[in-house]
């Protein structure tokens, strides 16, 4: 049986529900897409992808 050395850099996908919680993780995008269809508002993103948490409704102030 071969080793699992070649999978270190494999892309991983996360299914995120409408509340922003990760509900499923997979190395298969088609599997992640299928699971995302089961959750209302579910989306698929690459694991470790940066998501913006900045609030855009607050004005930005700069010190004088």
mmCIF file as Biopython writes it, N, C-alpha, C and O atoms, coordinates in Angstrom:
data_model
#
loop_
_atom_site.group_PDB
_atom_site.id
_atom_site.type_symbol
_atom_site.label_atom_id
_atom_site.label_alt_id
_atom_site.label_comp_id
_atom_site.label_asym_id
_atom_site.label_entity_id
_atom_site.label_seq_id
_atom_site.pdbx_PDB_ins_code
_atom_site.Cartn_x
_atom_site.Cartn_y
_atom_site.Cartn_z
_atom_site.occupancy
_atom_site.B_iso_or_equiv
_atom_site.auth_seq_id
_atom_site.auth_asym_id
_atom_site.pdbx_PDB_model_num
ATOM 1   N N  . UNK A ? 1  ? 0.854   -1.170 0.000  1.0 0.0 1  A 1 
ATOM 2   C CA . UNK A ? 1  ? 0.000   0.000  0.000  1.0 0.0 1  A 1 
ATOM 3   C C  . UNK A ? 1  ? 0.900   1.233  0.000  1.0 0.0 1  A 1 
ATOM 4   O O  . UNK A ? 1  ? 1.887   1.294  0.733  1.0 0.0 1  A 1 
ATOM 5   N N  . UNK A ? 2  ? 0.545   2.216  -0.834 1.0 0.0 2  A 1 
ATOM 6   C CA . UNK A ? 2  ? 1.349   3.428  -0.956 1.0 0.0 2  A 1 
ATOM 7   C C  . UNK A ? 2  ? 1.110   4.396  0.188  1.0 0.0 2  A 1 
ATOM 8   O O  . UNK A ? 2  ? 0.119   4.310  0.912  1.0 0.0 2  A 1 
ATOM 9   N N  . UNK A ? 3  ? 2.044   5.312  0.324  1.0 0.0 3  A 1 
ATOM 10  C CA . UNK A ? 3  ? 1.889   6.321  1.380  1.0 0.0 3  A 1 
ATOM 11  C C  . UNK A ? 3  ? 0.953   7.435  0.923  1.0 0.0 3  A 1 
ATOM 12  O O  . UNK A ? 3  ? 0.547   7.484  -0.238 1.0 0.0 3  A 1 
ATOM 13  N N  . UNK A ? 4  ? 0.627   8.298  1.822  1.0 0.0 4  A 1 
ATOM 14  C CA . UNK A ? 4  ? -0.287  9.402  1.549  1.0 0.0 4  A 1 
ATOM 15  C C  . UNK A ? 4  ? 0.482   10.720 1.413  1.0 0.0 4  A 1 
ATOM 16  O O  . UNK A ? 4  ? -0.061  11.786 1.706  1.0 0.0 4  A 1 
ATOM 17  N N  . UNK A ? 5  ? 1.723   10.654 0.978  1.0 0.0 5  A 1 
ATOM 18  C CA . UNK A ? 5  ? 2.584   11.833 0.907  1.0 0.0 5  A 1 
ATOM 19  C C  . UNK A ? 5  ? 2.117   12.857 -0.129 1.0 0.0 5  A 1 
ATOM 20  O O  . UNK A ? 5  ? 2.321   14.055 0.064  1.0 0.0 5  A 1 
ATOM 21  N N  . UNK A ? 6  ? 1.510   12.424 -1.197 1.0 0.0 6  A 1 
ATOM 22  C CA . UNK A ? 6  ? 1.133   13.321 -2.278 1.0 0.0 6  A 1 
ATOM 23  C C  . UNK A ? 6  ? -0.078  14.176 -2.006 1.0 0.0 6  A 1 
ATOM 24  O O  . UNK A ? 6  ? -0.392  15.044 -2.820 1.0 0.0 6  A 1 
ATOM 25  N N  . UNK A ? 7  ? -0.775  13.981 -0.907 1.0 0.0 7  A 1 
ATOM 26  C CA . UNK A ? 7  ? -2.003  14.735 -0.649 1.0 0.0 7  A 1 
ATOM 27  C C  . UNK A ? 7  ? -1.806  15.947 0.248  1.0 0.0 7  A 1 
ATOM 28  O O  . UNK A ? 7  ? -2.787  16.539 0.699  1.0 0.0 7  A 1 
ATOM 29  N N  . UNK A ? 8  ? -0.579  16.327 0.514  1.0 0.0 8  A 1 
ATOM 30  C CA . UNK A ? 8  ? -0.329  17.454 1.421  1.0 0.0 8  A 1 
ATOM 31  C C  . UNK A ? 8  ? -0.844  18.776 0.859  1.0 0.0 8  A 1 
ATOM 32  O O  . UNK A ? 8  ? -1.301  19.637 1.611  1.0 0.0 8  A 1 
ATOM 33  N N  . UNK A ? 9  ? -0.771  18.934 -0.447 1.0 0.0 9  A 1 
ATOM 34  C CA . UNK A ? 9  ? -1.155  20.208 -1.056 1.0 0.0 9  A 1 
ATOM 35  C C  . UNK A ? 9  ? -2.502  20.120 -1.766 1.0 0.0 9  A 1 
ATOM 36  O O  . UNK A ? 9  ? -2.786  20.937 -2.642 1.0 0.0 9  A 1 
ATOM 37  N N  . UNK A ? 10 ? -3.310  19.175 -1.416 1.0 0.0 10 A 1 
ATOM 38  C CA . UNK A ? 10 ? -4.606  18.992 -2.053 1.0 0.0 10 A 1 
ATOM 39  C C  . UNK A ? 10 ? -5.587  20.054 -1.556 1.0 0.0 10 A 1 
ATOM 40  O O  . UNK A ? 10 ? -5.622  20.384 -0.370 1.0 0.0 10 A 1 
ATOM 41  N N  . UNK A ? 11 ? -6.374  20.573 -2.481 1.0 0.0 11 A 1 
ATOM 42  C CA . UNK A ? 11 ? -7.382  21.564 -2.103 1.0 0.0 11 A 1 
ATOM 43  C C  . UNK A ? 11 ? -8.466  20.908 -1.267 1.0 0.0 11 A 1 
ATOM 44  O O  . UNK A ? 11 ? -8.869  19.774 -1.527 1.0 0.0 11 A 1 
ATOM 45  N N  . UNK A ? 12 ? -8.925  21.623 -0.273 1.0 0.0 12 A 1 
ATOM 46  C CA . UNK A ? 12 ? -10.023 21.171 0.565  1.0 0.0 12 A 1 
ATOM 47  C C  . UNK A ? 12 ? -11.148 22.192 0.422  1.0 0.0 12 A 1 
ATOM 48  O O  . UNK A ? 12 ? -10.908 23.385 0.237  1.0 0.0 12 A 1 
ATOM 49  N N  . UNK A ? 13 ? -12.365 21.702 0.511  1.0 0.0 13 A 1 
ATOM 50  C CA . UNK A ? 13 ? -13.542 22.552 0.358  1.0 0.0 13 A 1 
ATOM 51  C C  . UNK A ? 13 ? -14.399 22.468 1.608  1.0 0.0 13 A 1 
ATOM 52  O O  . UNK A ? 13 ? -14.556 21.402 2.204  1.0 0.0 13 A 1 
ATOM 53  N N  . UNK A ? 14 ? -14.956 23.619 1.998  1.0 0.0 14 A 1 
ATOM 54  C CA . UNK A ? 14 ? -15.832 23.697 3.167  1.0 0.0 14 A 1 
ATOM 55  C C  . UNK A ? 14 ? -17.224 24.110 2.722  1.0 0.0 14 A 1 
ATOM 56  O O  . UNK A ? 14 ? -17.383 24.958 1.844  1.0 0.0 14 A 1 
ATOM 57  N N  . UNK A ? 15 ? -18.225 23.504 3.334  1.0 0.0 15 A 1 
ATOM 58  C CA . UNK A ? 15 ? -19.605 23.926 3.130  1.0 0.0 15 A 1 
ATOM 59  C C  . UNK A ? 15 ? -19.971 24.786 4.325  1.0 0.0 15 A 1 
ATOM 60  O O  . UNK A ? 15 ? -19.842 24.364 5.474  1.0 0.0 15 A 1 
ATOM 61  N N  . UNK A ? 16 ? -20.430 25.997 4.042  1.0 0.0 16 A 1 
ATOM 62  C CA . UNK A ? 16 ? -20.778 26.960 5.079  1.0 0.0 16 A 1 
ATOM 63  C C  . UNK A ? 16 ? -22.271 27.235 4.998  1.0 0.0 16 A 1 
ATOM 64  O O  . UNK A ? 16 ? -22.795 27.536 3.926  1.0 0.0 16 A 1 
ATOM 65  N N  . UNK A ? 17 ? -22.956 27.132 6.134  1.0 0.0 17 A 1 
ATOM 66  C CA . UNK A ? 17 ? -24.403 27.392 6.131  1.0 0.0 17 A 1 
ATOM 67  C C  . UNK A ? 17 ? -24.667 28.892 6.184  1.0 0.0 17 A 1 
ATOM 68  O O  . UNK A ? 17 ? -23.730 29.688 6.241  1.0 0.0 17 A 1 
ATOM 69  N N  . UNK A ? 18 ? -25.927 29.273 6.164  1.0 0.0 18 A 1 
ATOM 70  C CA . UNK A ? 18 ? -26.310 30.687 6.132  1.0 0.0 18 A 1 
ATOM 71  C C  . UNK A ? 18 ? -25.826 31.449 7.358  1.0 0.0 18 A 1 
ATOM 72  O O  . UNK A ? 18 ? -25.623 32.661 7.289  1.0 0.0 18 A 1 
ATOM 73  N N  . UNK A ? 19 ? -25.639 30.756 8.480  1.0 0.0 19 A 1 
ATOM 74  C CA . UNK A ? 19 ? -25.180 31.400 9.708  1.0 0.0 19 A 1 
ATOM 75  C C  . UNK A ? 19 ? -23.658 31.594 9.732  1.0 0.0 19 A 1 
ATOM 76  O O  . UNK A ? 19 ? -23.128 32.227 10.646 1.0 0.0 19 A 1 
ATOM 77  N N  . UNK A ? 20 ? -22.957 31.051 8.732  1.0 0.0 20 A 1 
ATOM 78  C CA . UNK A ? 20 ? -21.509 31.198 8.661  1.0 0.0 20 A 1 
ATOM 79  C C  . UNK A ? 20 ? -20.744 30.065 9.310  1.0 0.0 20 A 1 
ATOM 80  O O  . UNK A ? 20 ? -19.520 30.138 9.428  1.0 0.0 20 A 1 
ATOM 81  N N  . UNK A ? 21 ? -21.435 29.019 9.734  1.0 0.0 21 A 1 
ATOM 82  C CA . UNK A ? 21 ? -20.785 27.885 10.393 1.0 0.0 21 A 1 
ATOM 83  C C  . UNK A ? 21 ? -20.380 26.839 9.354  1.0 0.0 21 A 1 
ATOM 84  O O  . UNK A ? 21 ? -21.157 26.517 8.454  1.0 0.0 21 A 1 
ATOM 85  N N  . UNK A ? 22 ? -19.156 26.309 9.484  1.0 0.0 22 A 1 
ATOM 86  C CA . UNK A ? 22 ? -18.699 25.242 8.602  1.0 0.0 22 A 1 
ATOM 87  C C  . UNK A ? 22 ? -19.391 23.954 9.032  1.0 0.0 22 A 1 
ATOM 88  O O  . UNK A ? 22 ? -19.259 23.523 10.178 1.0 0.0 22 A 1 
ATOM 89  N N  . UNK A ? 23 ? -20.134 23.339 8.103  1.0 0.0 23 A 1 
ATOM 90  C CA . UNK A ? 23 ? -20.900 22.144 8.423  1.0 0.0 23 A 1 
ATOM 91  C C  . UNK A ? 23 ? -20.337 20.887 7.767  1.0 0.0 23 A 1 
ATOM 92  O O  . UNK A ? 23 ? -20.737 19.778 8.122  1.0 0.0 23 A 1 
ATOM 93  N N  . UNK A ? 24 ? -19.405 21.044 6.805  1.0 0.0 24 A 1 
ATOM 94  C CA . UNK A ? 24 ? -18.857 19.881 6.096  1.0 0.0 24 A 1 
ATOM 95  C C  . UNK A ? 24 ? -17.547 20.270 5.448  1.0 0.0 24 A 1 
ATOM 96  O O  . UNK A ? 24 ? -17.409 21.389 4.954  1.0 0.0 24 A 1 
ATOM 97  N N  . UNK A ? 25 ? -16.578 19.361 5.440  1.0 0.0 25 A 1 
ATOM 98  C CA . UNK A ? 25 ? -15.298 19.571 4.787  1.0 0.0 25 A 1 
ATOM 99  C C  . UNK A ? 25 ? -14.989 18.360 3.933  1.0 0.0 25 A 1 
ATOM 100 O O  . UNK A ? 25 ? -15.180 17.224 4.366  1.0 0.0 25 A 1 
ATOM 101 N N  . UNK A ? 26 ? -14.503 18.601 2.702  1.0 0.0 26 A 1 
ATOM 102 C CA . UNK A ? 26 ? -14.214 17.508 1.785  1.0 0.0 26 A 1 
ATOM 103 C C  . UNK A ? 26 ? -13.105 17.909 0.819  1.0 0.0 26 A 1 
ATOM 104 O O  . UNK A ? 26 ? -12.885 19.093 0.564  1.0 0.0 26 A 1 
ATOM 105 N N  . UNK A ? 27 ? -12.409 16.901 0.285  1.0 0.0 27 A 1 
ATOM 106 C CA . UNK A ? 27 ? -11.415 17.143 -0.757 1.0 0.0 27 A 1 
ATOM 107 C C  . UNK A ? 27 ? -12.073 17.111 -2.130 1.0 0.0 27 A 1 
ATOM 108 O O  . UNK A ? 27 ? -11.426 17.416 -3.132 1.0 0.0 27 A 1 
ATOM 109 N N  . UNK A ? 28 ? -13.341 16.747 -2.188 1.0 0.0 28 A 1 
ATOM 110 C CA . UNK A ? 28 ? -14.073 16.631 -3.445 1.0 0.0 28 A 1 
ATOM 111 C C  . UNK A ? 28 ? -15.052 17.788 -3.599 1.0 0.0 28 A 1 
ATOM 112 O O  . UNK A ? 28 ? -15.982 17.931 -2.806 1.0 0.0 28 A 1 
ATOM 113 N N  . UNK A ? 29 ? -14.842 18.607 -4.619 1.0 0.0 29 A 1 
ATOM 114 C CA . UNK A ? 29 ? -15.759 19.734 -4.860 1.0 0.0 29 A 1 
ATOM 115 C C  . UNK A ? 29 ? -17.162 19.252 -5.213 1.0 0.0 29 A 1 
ATOM 116 O O  . UNK A ? 29 ? -18.128 19.829 -4.713 1.0 0.0 29 A 1 
ATOM 117 N N  . UNK A ? 30 ? -17.331 18.217 -6.055 1.0 0.0 30 A 1 
ATOM 118 C CA . UNK A ? 30 ? -18.694 17.747 -6.325 1.0 0.0 30 A 1 
ATOM 119 C C  . UNK A ? 30 ? -19.427 17.271 -5.064 1.0 0.0 30 A 1 
ATOM 120 O O  . UNK A ? 30 ? -20.631 17.494 -4.933 1.0 0.0 30 A 1 
ATOM 121 N N  . UNK A ? 31 ? -18.725 16.629 -4.148 1.0 0.0 31 A 1 
ATOM 122 C CA . UNK A ? 31 ? -19.355 16.197 -2.890 1.0 0.0 31 A 1 
ATOM 123 C C  . UNK A ? 31 ? -19.762 17.406 -2.059 1.0 0.0 31 A 1 
ATOM 124 O O  . UNK A ? 31 ? -20.850 17.432 -1.484 1.0 0.0 31 A 1 
ATOM 125 N N  . UNK A ? 32 ? -18.891 18.403 -1.996 1.0 0.0 32 A 1 
ATOM 126 C CA . UNK A ? 32 ? -19.199 19.606 -1.230 1.0 0.0 32 A 1 
ATOM 127 C C  . UNK A ? 32 ? -20.388 20.337 -1.842 1.0 0.0 32 A 1 
ATOM 128 O O  . UNK A ? 32 ? -21.238 20.855 -1.117 1.0 0.0 32 A 1 
ATOM 129 N N  . UNK A ? 33 ? -20.452 20.383 -3.173 1.0 0.0 33 A 1 
ATOM 130 C CA . UNK A ? 33 ? -21.589 21.026 -3.836 1.0 0.0 33 A 1 
ATOM 131 C C  . UNK A ? 33 ? -22.895 20.298 -3.509 1.0 0.0 33 A 1 
ATOM 132 O O  . UNK A ? 33 ? -23.922 20.936 -3.279 1.0 0.0 33 A 1 
ATOM 133 N N  . UNK A ? 34 ? -22.852 18.970 -3.488 1.0 0.0 34 A 1 
ATOM 134 C CA . UNK A ? 34 ? -24.037 18.188 -3.163 1.0 0.0 34 A 1 
ATOM 135 C C  . UNK A ? 34 ? -24.519 18.428 -1.748 1.0 0.0 34 A 1 
ATOM 136 O O  . UNK A ? 34 ? -25.721 18.534 -1.506 1.0 0.0 34 A 1 
ATOM 137 N N  . UNK A ? 35 ? -23.589 18.514 -0.813 1.0 0.0 35 A 1 
ATOM 138 C CA . UNK A ? 35 ? -23.962 18.769 0.582  1.0 0.0 35 A 1 
ATOM 139 C C  . UNK A ? 35 ? -24.499 20.190 0.731  1.0 0.0 35 A 1 
ATOM 140 O O  . UNK A ? 35 ? -25.443 20.416 1.489  1.0 0.0 35 A 1 
ATOM 141 N N  . UNK A ? 36 ? -23.909 21.149 0.019  1.0 0.0 36 A 1 
ATOM 142 C CA . UNK A ? 36 ? -24.346 22.544 0.123  1.0 0.0 36 A 1 
ATOM 143 C C  . UNK A ? 36 ? -25.793 22.706 -0.332 1.0 0.0 36 A 1 
ATOM 144 O O  . UNK A ? 36 ? -26.504 23.576 0.170  1.0 0.0 36 A 1 
ATOM 145 N N  . UNK A ? 37 ? -26.237 21.872 -1.282 1.0 0.0 37 A 1 
ATOM 146 C CA . UNK A ? 37 ? -27.624 21.955 -1.749 1.0 0.0 37 A 1 
ATOM 147 C C  . UNK A ? 37 ? -28.613 21.553 -0.660 1.0 0.0 37 A 1 
ATOM 148 O O  . UNK A ? 37 ? -29.785 21.924 -0.717 1.0 0.0 37 A 1 
ATOM 149 N N  . UNK A ? 38 ? -28.150 20.802 0.323  1.0 0.0 38 A 1 
ATOM 150 C CA . UNK A ? 38 ? -29.039 20.358 1.407  1.0 0.0 38 A 1 
ATOM 151 C C  . UNK A ? 38 ? -29.262 21.434 2.464  1.0 0.0 38 A 1 
ATOM 152 O O  . UNK A ? 38 ? -30.194 21.340 3.263  1.0 0.0 38 A 1 
ATOM 153 N N  . UNK A ? 39 ? -28.415 22.445 2.470  1.0 0.0 39 A 1 
ATOM 154 C CA . UNK A ? 39 ? -28.521 23.516 3.461  1.0 0.0 39 A 1 
ATOM 155 C C  . UNK A ? 39 ? -29.041 24.778 2.789  1.0 0.0 39 A 1 
ATOM 156 O O  . UNK A ? 39 ? -28.521 25.205 1.759  1.0 0.0 39 A 1 
ATOM 157 N N  . UNK A ? 40 ? -30.064 25.365 3.377  1.0 0.0 40 A 1 
ATOM 158 C CA . UNK A ? 40 ? -30.590 26.611 2.838  1.0 0.0 40 A 1 
ATOM 159 C C  . UNK A ? 40 ? -29.530 27.692 3.018  1.0 0.0 40 A 1 
ATOM 160 O O  . UNK A ? 40 ? -29.069 27.936 4.133  1.0 0.0 40 A 1 
ATOM 161 N N  . UNK A ? 41 ? -29.152 28.328 1.937  1.0 0.0 41 A 1 
ATOM 162 C CA . UNK A ? 41 ? -28.121 29.364 1.985  1.0 0.0 41 A 1 
ATOM 163 C C  . UNK A ? 41 ? -26.714 28.794 2.065  1.0 0.0 41 A 1 
ATOM 164 O O  . UNK A ? 41 ? -25.771 29.537 2.337  1.0 0.0 41 A 1 
ATOM 165 N N  . UNK A ? 42 ? -26.547 27.495 1.835  1.0 0.0 42 A 1 
ATOM 166 C CA . UNK A ? 42 ? -25.238 26.864 1.912  1.0 0.0 42 A 1 
ATOM 167 C C  . UNK A ? 42 ? -24.356 27.248 0.742  1.0 0.0 42 A 1 
ATOM 168 O O  . UNK A ? 42 ? -24.813 27.309 -0.400 1.0 0.0 42 A 1 
ATOM 169 N N  . UNK A ? 43 ? -23.080 27.508 1.032  1.0 0.0 43 A 1 
ATOM 170 C CA . UNK A ? 43 ? -22.114 27.847 -0.007 1.0 0.0 43 A 1 
ATOM 171 C C  . UNK A ? 43 ? -20.861 26.999 0.169  1.0 0.0 43 A 1 
ATOM 172 O O  . UNK A ? 43 ? -20.587 26.489 1.255  1.0 0.0 43 A 1 
ATOM 173 N N  . UNK A ? 44 ? -20.104 26.858 -0.919 1.0 0.0 44 A 1 
ATOM 174 C CA . UNK A ? 44 ? -18.856 26.108 -0.897 1.0 0.0 44 A 1 
ATOM 175 C C  . UNK A ? 44 ? -17.713 27.089 -1.055 1.0 0.0 44 A 1 
ATOM 176 O O  . UNK A ? 44 ? -17.756 27.970 -1.914 1.0 0.0 44 A 1 
ATOM 177 N N  . UNK A ? 45 ? -16.686 26.939 -0.224 1.0 0.0 45 A 1 
ATOM 178 C CA . UNK A ? 45 ? -15.484 27.763 -0.338 1.0 0.0 45 A 1 
ATOM 179 C C  . UNK A ? 45 ? -14.271 26.879 -0.141 1.0 0.0 45 A 1 
ATOM 180 O O  . UNK A ? 45 ? -14.368 25.795 0.435  1.0 0.0 45 A 1 
ATOM 181 N N  . UNK A ? 46 ? -13.122 27.348 -0.623 1.0 0.0 46 A 1 
ATOM 182 C CA . UNK A ? 46 ? -11.885 26.608 -0.384 1.0 0.0 46 A 1 
ATOM 183 C C  . UNK A ? 46 ? -11.489 26.786 1.073  1.0 0.0 46 A 1 
ATOM 184 O O  . UNK A ? 46 ? -11.625 27.873 1.636  1.0 0.0 46 A 1 
ATOM 185 N N  . UNK A ? 47 ? -11.003 25.723 1.672  1.0 0.0 47 A 1 
ATOM 186 C CA . UNK A ? 47 ? -10.600 25.799 3.079  1.0 0.0 47 A 1 
ATOM 187 C C  . UNK A ? 47 ? -9.421  26.752 3.201  1.0 0.0 47 A 1 
ATOM 188 O O  . UNK A ? 47 ? -8.476  26.700 2.415  1.0 0.0 47 A 1 
ATOM 189 N N  . UNK A ? 48 ? -9.493  27.602 4.180  1.0 0.0 48 A 1 
ATOM 190 C CA . UNK A ? 48 ? -8.425  28.563 4.405  1.0 0.0 48 A 1 
ATOM 191 C C  . UNK A ? 48 ? -8.575  29.825 3.589  1.0 0.0 48 A 1 
ATOM 192 O O  . UNK A ? 48 ? -7.734  30.720 3.679  1.0 0.0 48 A 1 
ATOM 193 N N  . UNK A ? 49 ? -9.634  29.918 2.786  1.0 0.0 49 A 1 
ATOM 194 C CA . UNK A ? 49 ? -9.845  31.126 1.994  1.0 0.0 49 A 1 
ATOM 195 C C  . UNK A ? 49 ? -10.178 32.284 2.926  1.0 0.0 49 A 1 
ATOM 196 O O  . UNK A ? 49 ? -10.977 32.144 3.852  1.0 0.0 49 A 1 
ATOM 197 N N  . UNK A ? 50 ? -9.564  33.411 2.669  1.0 0.0 50 A 1 
ATOM 198 C CA . UNK A ? 50 ? -9.800  34.584 3.506  1.0 0.0 50 A 1 
ATOM 199 C C  . UNK A ? 50 ? -11.195 35.112 3.267  1.0 0.0 50 A 1 
ATOM 200 O O  . UNK A ? 50 ? -11.624 35.262 2.123  1.0 0.0 50 A 1 
ATOM 201 N N  . UNK A ? 51 ? -11.894 35.393 4.334  1.0 0.0 51 A 1 
ATOM 202 C CA . UNK A ? 51 ? -13.218 35.998 4.232  1.0 0.0 51 A 1 
ATOM 203 C C  . UNK A ? 51 ? -13.179 37.341 4.916  1.0 0.0 51 A 1 
ATOM 204 O O  . UNK A ? 51 ? -12.549 37.493 5.963  1.0 0.0 51 A 1 
ATOM 205 N N  . UNK A ? 52 ? -13.836 38.303 4.343  1.0 0.0 52 A 1 
ATOM 206 C CA . UNK A ? 52 ? -13.846 39.648 4.884  1.0 0.0 52 A 1 
ATOM 207 C C  . UNK A ? 52 ? -14.788 39.718 6.083  1.0 0.0 52 A 1 
ATOM 208 O O  . UNK A ? 52 ? -15.956 39.342 5.990  1.0 0.0 52 A 1 
ATOM 209 N N  . UNK A ? 53 ? -14.268 40.202 7.202  1.0 0.0 53 A 1 
ATOM 210 C CA . UNK A ? 53 ? -15.098 40.380 8.391  1.0 0.0 53 A 1 
ATOM 211 C C  . UNK A ? 53 ? -15.277 41.854 8.713  1.0 0.0 53 A 1 
ATOM 212 O O  . UNK A ? 53 ? -15.861 42.201 9.739  1.0 0.0 53 A 1 
ATOM 213 N N  . UNK A ? 54 ? -14.772 42.727 7.834  1.0 0.0 54 A 1 
ATOM 214 C CA . UNK A ? 54 ? -14.881 44.168 8.055  1.0 0.0 54 A 1 
ATOM 215 C C  . UNK A ? 54 ? -16.320 44.607 7.881  1.0 0.0 54 A 1 
ATOM 216 O O  . UNK A ? 54 ? -17.031 44.128 6.997  1.0 0.0 54 A 1 
ATOM 217 N N  . UNK A ? 55 ? -16.736 45.522 8.733  1.0 0.0 55 A 1 
ATOM 218 C CA . UNK A ? 55 ? -18.087 46.068 8.635  1.0 0.0 55 A 1 
ATOM 219 C C  . UNK A ? 55 ? -18.045 47.260 7.690  1.0 0.0 55 A 1 
ATOM 220 O O  . UNK A ? 55 ? -17.254 48.185 7.877  1.0 0.0 55 A 1 
ATOM 221 N N  . UNK A ? 56 ? -18.887 47.231 6.693  1.0 0.0 56 A 1 
ATOM 222 C CA . UNK A ? 56 ? -18.877 48.315 5.716  1.0 0.0 56 A 1 
ATOM 223 C C  . UNK A ? 56 ? -19.852 49.434 6.055  1.0 0.0 56 A 1 
ATOM 224 O O  . UNK A ? 56 ? -19.811 50.491 5.427  1.0 0.0 56 A 1 
ATOM 225 N N  . UNK A ? 57 ? -20.725 49.226 7.032  1.0 0.0 57 A 1 
ATOM 226 C CA . UNK A ? 57 ? -21.705 50.252 7.360  1.0 0.0 57 A 1 
ATOM 227 C C  . UNK A ? 57 ? -21.165 51.286 8.347  1.0 0.0 57 A 1 
ATOM 228 O O  . UNK A ? 57 ? -21.825 52.292 8.607  1.0 0.0 57 A 1 
ATOM 229 N N  . UNK A ? 58 ? -19.988 51.055 8.890  1.0 0.0 58 A 1 
ATOM 230 C CA . UNK A ? 58 ? -19.416 52.023 9.821  1.0 0.0 58 A 1 
ATOM 231 C C  . UNK A ? 58 ? -18.419 52.910 9.089  1.0 0.0 58 A 1 
ATOM 232 O O  . UNK A ? 58 ? -17.600 52.406 8.320  1.0 0.0 58 A 1 
ATOM 233 N N  . UNK A ? 59 ? -18.469 54.211 9.310  1.0 0.0 59 A 1 
ATOM 234 C CA . UNK A ? 59 ? -17.518 55.105 8.629  1.0 0.0 59 A 1 
ATOM 235 C C  . UNK A ? 59 ? -16.105 54.897 9.163  1.0 0.0 59 A 1 
ATOM 236 O O  . UNK A ? 59 ? -15.898 54.626 10.345 1.0 0.0 59 A 1 
ATOM 237 N N  . UNK A ? 60 ? -15.154 55.029 8.268  1.0 0.0 60 A 1 
ATOM 238 C CA . UNK A ? 60 ? -13.745 54.892 8.661  1.0 0.0 60 A 1 
ATOM 239 C C  . UNK A ? 60 ? -13.214 56.267 9.023  1.0 0.0 60 A 1 
ATOM 240 O O  . UNK A ? 60 ? -13.375 57.222 8.264  1.0 0.0 60 A 1 
ATOM 241 N N  . UNK A ? 61 ? -12.582 56.366 10.180 1.0 0.0 61 A 1 
ATOM 242 C CA . UNK A ? 61 ? -12.029 57.649 10.603 1.0 0.0 61 A 1 
ATOM 243 C C  . UNK A ? 61 ? -10.518 57.531 10.625 1.0 0.0 61 A 1 
ATOM 244 O O  . UNK A ? 61 ? -9.961  56.488 10.967 1.0 0.0 61 A 1 
ATOM 245 N N  . UNK A ? 62 ? -9.878  58.609 10.257 1.0 0.0 62 A 1 
ATOM 246 C CA . UNK A ? 62 ? -8.422  58.655 10.290 1.0 0.0 62 A 1 
ATOM 247 C C  . UNK A ? 62 ? -7.988  59.687 11.312 1.0 0.0 62 A 1 
ATOM 248 O O  . UNK A ? 62 ? -8.589  60.757 11.410 1.0 0.0 62 A 1 
ATOM 249 N N  . UNK A ? 63 ? -6.942  59.376 12.079 1.0 0.0 63 A 1 
ATOM 250 C CA . UNK A ? 63 ? -6.483  60.349 13.081 1.0 0.0 63 A 1 
ATOM 251 C C  . UNK A ? 63 ? -5.921  61.601 12.420 1.0 0.0 63 A 1 
ATOM 252 O O  . UNK A ? 63 ? -5.305  61.519 11.357 1.0 0.0 63 A 1 
ATOM 253 N N  . UNK A ? 64 ? -6.129  62.754 13.040 1.0 0.0 64 A 1 
ATOM 254 C CA . UNK A ? 64 ? -5.683  64.039 12.469 1.0 0.0 64 A 1 
ATOM 255 C C  . UNK A ? 64 ? -4.227  64.280 12.711 1.0 0.0 64 A 1 
ATOM 256 O O  . UNK A ? 64 ? -3.695  65.310 12.298 1.0 0.0 64 A 1 
#
